[in-house]
Amino acid sequence: MEHIRLPKVDNVRLLDRISPRRSRVGTLYLTATHTIFVENEAGVRNETWMLHSLVCSLEKQAATASGSSLLIHCKNFQVLNFVIPRERECHDVHLSLQRLSQPERPDELYCFSYKPNIDAEERRPEWDFLDLRADYRRMGLPNSLWKLSSVNQHYKVSDTYPADLFVPESATPPVIVGSSKFRSRGRFPTLSYYSKENHAAICRSSQPLSGFSARCLEDEQMLEAILRSNPHSDFMYVVDTRPKLNAIANRAAGKGYENEDNYSNIKFQFIGIENIHVMRNSQQKMMEVCELRSPSMSDFLEGLESSGWLKHIKAVLDAGIFISKAVAEEGVSVLVHCSDGWDRTAQVCSVACVLLDPHYRTLRGLMVLIEKDWISFGHKFSHRCNHLQGDPKEVSPVIDQFLECVWQLMEQFPCAFEFNARFLITIHSHIYSCQYGNFIGNNQRERTELGLREKTHSLWSYLWMNRADYINPLYRPDHSQTQGLLRPSTAPYCFKFWRALYNRFDRGMHPRQSVEDYLSAIQEETQQLKEQLASHKQKIAQLEQEQEWSVPQKAVPFDKSPTGWTFCNDLANTPQDYTGGFFTSSPCQPRAPITLQTEESNKTSKSILSNGSDQESGIADVSCRSPLSEDSTRDPDSDEAAYSAS
Amino acid sequence: VCVGYLDLQERLPSSVKIFVCSSLISRAWRSVSTSHALLRPCPVWIQCRSCILSFTDPLMPACGTSGVSRPLKGHYSQMKELHDRWRLSTVNRDFSVCPSYPQAVIVPKSTDDDMLEKVAKFRQGGRFPVLCYYHKKNGMVIMRSSQPLTGANRKRCREDEQLLQAVIDGSDKGYIIDTRSSQQALQARMTGGGLESKSCYSSWKRLQRQMERGKALQESLIKLVEACRDESNNMDRWLSKLENSKWLSHVQTALSTAGLLAECVERDGHSVLVHGSEGTDSTLLISTLAQLIMDPSCRTLEGFLTLLEREWVQAGHPFQQRCAHSAHSHARLQQESPVFLLLLDCVWQLWRQFPLALGFSEALLLRLATEAYASNYGTFLGNNQQERCTLGVKENTHCLFQALLRPRERDCYSNPLYEHTELAIWPSVHPQSLQLWRGFFLRWTPQTHHLEEAQEEIRNMVIEWGKLALSSCPAST
């Protein structure tokens, strides 16, 4: 609280990004966790919430006659442009937000103060909701080929790896430790995914410290052990996800890549995915294009092209496809690494898993996958997402790219995923929001030290509780698209710009009607009707039986004479008995569940990201509960497209 | 009958009509060639026969016997609110006043046929201003015409001015949306065309909105189809080719001009006259789109087909000249231009943005795109109503639009999610909101299969739901 220089500013204008002439006037409140803009308009309570941990950059622009402008970019791609009447106030707000949005110590993070209405006893099962060992059991592990190794207990061998790791049965602790000394940050080759059907595995590590000529016997033995864990295969792939040039440059620093001559029966392969700095710049460029005020089609497409973003997405997906095909079609094991083995390696392994295993295309499966390949294997969330004041060069949208790859696949296979795009976008927001403890810290060791399980809440159980919002109505576990290996096309025209994420807050750009919501409503109603029908049938059978007993002279049990039918139907279809309050539709007309989201219905839209907390909460009581920086109502004029501007 | 066909043969282009859409030209070619036997020595003749003589279906009414294909009279007689101020004129009954107009048109009541004849002389191709849409909510209208023939010495035509004045009688002003840039419009004076000057049409405000047409549009399509066939697997090259084709820019311009037109009528509450130069291409494009945006009755399957019949077939879009070759012709015909395709693409964009508001499916748009280029039906034959009369299209061919409304077709071409709404559907024209029409341009790639499966899934879900809803309702059993 000591960082808030000014808790309240009146007469602030919030400019509309697309048409700046349309702006809203209101009061700006600064709280410990959120900035809230409340529109001054009688009757309608229109609030815009912005979580401080989502603030990415603050720009104070030169003062004009109408006031000083403060431009705020958020990590969830929201852009807010406030005009504050007095320069002094703007300055204070700027400084306060600067401090509030850049916590210096972990305990200042939002997750430690976020208190949803959940008892302490309920928190424990929250964290036990996902169990990685259960996922390994699902893969059929441990078995005679792979064992759970305790070598990294207390993070002694690699401080960025999890405690529980699967290694080949034949890998002894000395081999593991020896191999880890030959790998960056001690990240030795370990199992990421195992295919029960053909014993092929995806393993991951960091780069070897091979320099120009160094060798390590244990490392060679380790790879040999991995190869031998796949009895049907006489070679394995080693995939370096870096561009060859980068890998060669690393040799000069005593790092590098495996020499095919030193390792028996490996096939070495480069897959050129660019490094975190290239990705960061690429996303920045793309976001500049997204934020152009009224770009022409050519401006947009040229900008998209020169950002290179889709090219990078394609590279990640291409790599994932290579690995998934090696495993599923060739039955060959793969070792994947990049430099440290926590960025590109995480991307590529998890994309390959999504392609390989239908389980990872379910709601729970995707959560487990992120928990496994990203959280437990030490993707540096704190650094990459800039949770704490830190080195801007460490920031990179690596996880964004993974989520986008999944989205691109969903666009190609609309029936293959149990979850919808809203699920991905919600996960994306919370990776950056720091509201839940899942993505805090850079690795398991740090998370344990911070006591996150005891002090914070888990996103996964929140998502699971609200899973109805995240279900793809087109998903069928038995659909042909759902089965086995996904074989997506990576022709350039298959890659689309993900408007729903990058222009998420520009409501005017999105389709005004949602097929998905409509189908979900239909699905729910279909389910209800089915149950109703079943109960009717049961009742009919019951009545027929009763009839049989009470009217013994009717010997035929299932009398199909007209009177019999009329009798049954009369009873079965008496509205007050069976349909009372059940369906709201007019009898013969199937009711259409969703109405057009324009003008009239805009005002009652529901907040996509509401986090289960009380939406009615007043401003006085906001420190612990909040809808995640979301417009709580829509701009009533938002459907007006600005044709005259073009 | 045969004379008619010989006549038609001369009018048809000498090479084969090919429908091509995407990367797999060979597949498209095969499908067309097998169904139409185009590889015979005299392809055009064969095609004419196949589309007119050999295609007989006893269940099918001939062209022109039903409501869909006689929209104008029906349109007028249904719209009682029109009758006060508008009348159905048959000044063009023998096509002498305007060869590209239908026999009956709707004009202001106060304008008699003599005046219309004079106005026709002042408008290119005789296309005098006629009513094409009446907005019931506020009584405002959309008129369309061709450019006025003011020429270099700024000729005037009192009757033309009076006609337009009669359109906005009782209102303070009207808008003229000219689909050319100001410079193009001024230049048109040199060749006898021109624009409505402020001094002569003082109550009309002109809005110039340049839309690409003709050759430029055709080249754009060729480039896009070429880009879709690119197999270099290079993202940068794909995006730059897509950008370079400018096709999506044309989609954007068409939708935003139509949006402007609808805004003038619906929000600003004024009548609008739309024209470019000939009034047979971009004019029809934006008037059609504006009607879809504003008028819910155009958004049903029947409504949309009626709209196409009225605004494209009857209004004289020269299908035969524009849709002769599609993208793969080496013969650079001056008249070839994919305006109709652009319309279908824009309608698809609307469908993407309002998936519940249109009563027809993507499959319908794909079917129409195919039929416009190669068809068993007579609907898109010829360039205008006059030609179709001469050819006896009505008597000798079947009507596509009727065929699309048969029960089996209707199941396939209707949108299972359709939900009537009275509201206008304002499309977003941000580049982020517009997409390449994959279903059409990448039609022959395997990926579209998964999307078709999804559509199938949607249809099944709705059918199951509908059945259950009906079966559990007491009144039905």
Interface residues (C-beta under 8 A of the other chain):
Chain A: I18 C290 P295 S296 M297 S298 D299 F300 L301 E302 L304 E305 G308 L310 K311 K314 Q412 F413 P414 C415 P473 L474 R476 H479 S480 Q481 S489 T490 A491 P492 Y493 C494 F495 K496 F497 R499 N503 D506 G508 M509 H510 P511 R512 Q513 S514 V515 Y518 L519 I522 Q523 E525 T526 L529 K530 Q532 L533 H536 N569 N573 T574 P575 T579 F583 S585 P587 C588 P590 R591 A592 I594 T595 L596 T598 E599 E600 D639 E640 A641 Y643 S644 S646
Chain B: C228 D230 E231 N233 N234 M235 D236 R237 W238 L239 S240 L242 E243 K246 L248 S249 V251 Q252 T253 S256 T257 G259 L260 E263 R352 Q353 F354 P355 L356 A357 L417 E419 T421 L423 A424 I425 W426 P427 S428 V429 H430 P431 Q432 S433 L434 Q435 L436 R438 L442 T445 P446 Q447 H450 L451 E453 A454 E457 I458 M461 V462 E464 W465 G466 L468 A469 L470 S471 S472 C473 P474 A475 S476 T477
